[in-house]
Amino acid sequence: MKSFSVTREQKDFGGAYDIGCYDAGMAYDLPKLKIKNMNWNPQPTKKSEGIESFLKDSLGVDRRKSITQKVCPFCSQAVTLDSFKDELSLKEFHISGLCQSCQDSVFG
């Protein structure tokens, strides 16, 4: 099973943040995966308050809140750590809050 860590030093955002850990394989141990999902505390990327305000006014949803609550701001579905197909999709979730299905619809 291929694994990768997605803890990154984000100099652009002024510090480090932990966006969890993800196993990129298909053979999951379900009890362990459930524990990983329970311990997964996604942190939204930092944006200016002006951008946050614009997004909230446009979408009607607080991006930061939807990410920390693990809910997609577009479709309102719960998001789990194992639902992402790769590291890039997981990173995108921490930027936009979009679940894998909505990312596939938006980005193709």
C-alpha positions as CSV (number, residue, x, y, z in Angstrom):
1,M,0.0,0.0,0.0
2,K,1.4,3.4,-1.0
3,S,1.2,6.0,1.7
4,F,2.0,9.7,1.9
5,S,2.0,12.3,4.6
6,V,0.3,15.5,3.9
7,T,1.7,17.5,6.7
8,R,3.3,20.5,4.9
9,E,5.3,23.6,5.7
10,Q,3.3,26.3,4.0
11,K,5.6,29.4,3.8
12,D,3.0,31.1,1.6
13,F,0.5,30.9,4.5
14,G,2.8,31.9,7.3
15,G,3.4,28.7,9.0
16,A,2.9,25.0,9.3
17,Y,-0.4,23.2,9.4
18,D,-1.3,19.6,9.6
19,I,-3.9,18.4,7.0
20,G,-3.9,14.8,8.0
21,C,-2.6,11.5,6.7
22,Y,-3.9,9.5,3.8
23,D,-3.3,6.0,2.5
24,A,-3.4,5.9,-1.3
25,G,-4.1,2.1,-1.5
26,M,-7.3,0.2,-1.9
27,A,-6.8,-2.5,0.7
28,Y,-8.0,-0.6,3.8
29,D,-8.3,-2.0,7.3
30,L,-11.7,-0.7,8.1
31,P,-11.3,-0.4,11.9
32,K,-8.0,1.5,11.4
33,L,-9.6,3.7,8.7
34,K,-12.5,4.6,10.9
35,I,-10.0,5.7,13.6
36,K,-8.1,7.7,11.0
37,N,-11.3,9.4,9.9
38,M,-12.2,10.2,13.5
39,N,-8.8,11.6,14.2
40,W,-8.6,13.6,11.0
41,N,-9.0,17.3,11.8
42,P,-8.7,19.1,8.4
43,Q,-7.6,22.7,8.6
44,P,-8.5,25.1,5.9
45,T,-5.8,27.0,4.1
46,K,-5.5,30.6,5.1
47,K,-7.0,33.3,2.9
48,S,-7.5,37.0,3.5
49,E,-10.7,38.0,5.3
50,G,-11.8,39.8,2.1
51,I,-11.6,36.5,0.1
52,E,-13.4,34.6,3.0
53,S,-16.1,37.2,3.0
54,F,-16.5,37.1,-0.8
55,L,-16.8,33.3,-0.7
56,K,-19.3,33.3,2.1
57,D,-21.4,35.9,0.4
58,S,-21.2,34.0,-3.0
59,L,-21.7,30.5,-1.7
60,G,-23.8,31.2,1.4
61,V,-21.5,28.9,3.3
62,D,-18.4,29.6,5.4
63,R,-15.6,27.7,3.7
64,R,-13.5,27.3,6.8
65,K,-16.4,26.0,8.8
66,S,-17.4,23.5,6.1
67,I,-13.8,22.2,5.9
68,T,-13.4,21.8,9.7
69,Q,-16.8,20.1,9.9
70,K,-15.9,17.8,7.0
71,V,-18.9,18.8,4.8
72,C,-18.7,19.8,1.1
73,P,-19.9,23.4,0.7
74,F,-21.4,22.6,-2.8
75,C,-23.3,19.3,-2.2
76,S,-23.5,19.3,1.6
77,Q,-22.3,15.7,1.8
78,A,-20.1,14.5,4.6
79,V,-16.4,14.1,3.5
80,T,-14.2,11.3,4.8
81,L,-10.5,11.0,4.6
82,D,-10.7,7.8,2.5
83,S,-12.9,9.5,-0.2
84,F,-10.0,11.2,-2.0
85,K,-8.4,9.5,-4.9
86,D,-5.0,11.2,-4.5
87,E,-2.9,13.7,-2.6
88,L,-3.8,16.6,-4.9
89,S,-7.5,16.0,-4.3
90,L,-7.0,16.0,-0.6
91,K,-5.0,19.3,-0.8
92,E,-7.8,20.8,-2.9
93,F,-10.3,19.9,-0.2
94,H,-8.3,22.0,2.3
95,I,-8.3,24.9,-0.2
96,S,-11.9,24.8,-1.4
97,G,-13.7,22.3,0.8
98,L,-15.0,20.4,-2.2
99,C,-15.5,16.6,-1.9
100,Q,-14.0,14.3,-4.5
101,S,-17.3,14.1,-6.5
102,C,-17.6,17.9,-6.7
103,Q,-13.9,18.3,-7.6
104,D,-14.4,15.8,-10.4
105,S,-17.4,17.8,-11.6
106,V,-15.7,21.2,-11.4
107,F,-12.2,20.3,-12.6
108,G,-13.0,17.4,-14.9
